[in-house]
Amino acid sequence: MSESLVKVEIDAPVATITLNRADAMNALSTAMRKEFAEALLSIKTNADIRAIVLTGEGKAFCAGLDLPELQSARTNVAESGVIGSDLLDALSEIGIPVIAAVNGYAITGGFEIALLCDIIIASEKAVFADTHAKVGVIPAWGITQRLPRIIGPMRAKEMSLTGNKVGAQQAYEWGLVNHVVKHEDLLSTAMQLGRDIAGCDHGSQVAIKTLIDVGWMSPIEDGLRLERTASIQAFRDYAAEQEAEKNTG
């Protein structure tokens, strides 16, 4: 029996997902994308899980799409839509904070997967690169929009128009990652951060995460309006709960 392409370990309240195709730098084949999306959907239904750590086996976090598969699929993309959209939807809509523990190379689509996470912890061995232009592919997983919002348009253009690699320390200085840690401390640091997340009020976290995710793509006036509306509704819900308890007490 072949080994799973995606390993899931549950240590409630944190789940760890490990991309497990080290011989191919964890490139996302069709089968691997399917397993990855299924793992996310399974974790989403587990009420005991409050945070997810995402990492890769071997020397890479993820090298993006499987290039041999991509070459054979390119002629069908116009008809089939964005490759990997099911995985992107599952990761974007998980609702649980995801910590990318980047253990090595995060290249192109793998870089985009990291950018979809809520927090990025980088090993000192981590390397980031966007090689879409080098291989002649137009991005479809959001890097042209997310990356410039995080590190600024000029730095994003430098990365995406050259394909040059950015090391962990440079990524930290640019605000691309939250922390850089020793390689051997990567998973323990990410797990502790997951436990810290789990120690906070879940309802408030869900609301705050949603407000940040929606707000940073919106004009600040719209974001502030959303925040005020959510805060007022939360107070109303609390008052209604207190009134209901008083009436049934």
N, C-alpha and C positions, 0 to 999 in steps of 0.2 A: 504494500500500500504506500503510495507516494505521500511525502510530508506536505502538510498544509502550506499554502503559499502565504497565508496570513495567520499568525498565531495570536490568540487572545488569552490573556491571563487576568483573572479576577481576584483582586485583593481589596475587597470593599472597604472603603467607598471609592476606590480607584481601579479602573480597568486599564490594562496595557495592551496596545495593539502593536505587533511587530511585523513589519513587512519582511517576508522570509523567502527571498529569492536572491541570496547573496551572490551567486555565481553570475547573475546578470545585473548586479548593482541595484537590485530591487526594482528593475524596470517593470512598469505596470502593463502586463499582458492582459488580454481580455479575461482570462480565467482569474487572474489576480485581482483585477478591478471588481469582478463579480464577488469574490470572497471578501474583499475589503468592504464593499457596500453592505453585504449581508452581515458582516461583523458589526458594523455601525448600527444597523437597524436592530440587531439583537440586543446590543448594549442599551439602546434607547428605551427598550421596554423593561429594563431592569431597574427598578426603583431604588435599589441599594447603591447604584453607581452615580457618583456626583462629579467625577472628573475622569478624563481619559488622557493617558500618555501615549503618544504615537511616536514610534521609532523604527529603525531599520536594522536588519541583521547584517553583520559584516562591516565593510568599509564605507558603505553608502547608506544614506537615509533613503533616498529614492532618486533614480536617474530619469524619471519621467516615463513617457510612453515607451513601449517596446518598439524600437525603430524598424526592425524587419516587419513586424505586424503593421506598423503605420504605413510603410511603403506600399504594402499590398492593399491597404484599406483606403488610401487617399482618393482613388477614383470613385469610391462609393460614398464618401463623406457628404457630398452635396445632397445625396438622397436620404442618407440615414441620420443626418444632423451631427451635433457635436459629439465626438468620440469621448466616452467616459462621463456623459451627462448624468447618468444614474448615480455614479460615485460622487460627483460634485454635489448633486442634490442631497445625497445622504449625509455628506460631511457638513454642508452649509446649514442643513435643517436639523442637525442632531440635537440642538438645544442644551447640550451638556458641554461645559468648558473643555476644550481640547488643547493639550500642551504638546507642542512638537519638541521632542528631544532629538535634536539633529546630531547624529553620531558621526557623520562624514559628509559625503557629497550629496548636495541637494541641487539637482540640475534640472533646469527647464520645467517640465511638468511636476517634478518632485519639489522644485522650488515653489511652484504655485500651490502645491498641497500644503507646504509649510505656511504659506501666506494665508491660507484659509483657516489656519488654527488661531486660537485666541492668544496664545503665549508661545514664544519660541525660546527654548533653552539650547544653547549651542555648546557642543564639545569643543575643546581647543583644536580638534582635528576637523571641524566642520568647514565646508567649502560651499559657497553659493554661486550659481551661474545661470544666466538665461541664454541658451544657445539656439533659440528659435530661428534667428536670422542666419546662423551658421548652417543650419540644416534646411533652410528654405521653407519654413512653416510659419504661418500667421497664428499667433496665440489665440486660444479660445477659452482658457480657464481663468482669465481675469488679471493676468500679470500686468498688462498695459494700463490698467486702472488702479489696481491695489498698490503696486510697487511705487509709483510716483507719489502717491498719497502718504506713504510711509517714509521714504527717504528723499523725496523731492524729485521734480521732473528731470533735472540735469543729471543727477546721479543715476536715476532710473534709465535715462537714455544711454549713459555711458555703459551700464551693464548690458542693456538689451541690444544696442547697436554694435557692440564689440564682441559680446560673448565672453568677455574676460571674467576670470574667477575672482571672487572676493572672499578673503579668509574670515575666520570667526571674529578676530579682534576688530578688523575693519568694519564688519557687519555690525558689531556692537557700537562702535563710534558713530556709525551712520544712523543708529536707532532702529536697525532692522531686527535685532534680537534683544531679548530682555537681559540675558545673562550669558557669560562665557565661563565654563567650568572645566576642571580637569576631566579628561575623558573617562576615567574610572569613577568619577562622581556624578556623571550625567544622569543616569536613571534614578539614583537615590535623591538627587536634587529635584528632579521632575516629580517623583512620587511624593516627596514632602510638600511640594507646592500644591499637588493635587489634594493632599490631606488638609492643607490650609484652606483651600477652596471649600472642601466638604464641611469645614467647621463653621461656615457662615450660613445665614438664613437662605434657604433654597429659593423661596418665592422672590425675595429681593434680588437675588443673583440673576434669576431668569429675566426679570424686568430690566435690570441694569445692563446686562449683556445685550439684550435686544435694543435698548436705547442707544448704546454705543455703536452697535453694528449698523443700525439704520441711520443714526445721526451723522456718522462721519462721512456718509455718502450724500448728505443733504446740506443745504444752506443752514448756517447756524441758527437762523431765526426759526426754521422749521424744527430743528433738533430741540431747541429750548421749549418750543410749544409742545412737542411730544413729551418732553420730560415733565413739564408742569401738569399736563393732562394725566400722565401715568401716576404722578405723585398724589394728585387730588383724588383719583379713582381708588388708589390704595388706602387712603384715609377713609373714604366713604365705605369701602369694603370692610375695613376694620370696625368702623362704627356700627355697621349693619350686623356684623358677627357678634359684637358685644351686646347689642340690643336683643338679638335672637337668643343668646345665652341667658340674658336676664329674664326673658319671657318664658323660657323653658326651665329655669332653675327652681 
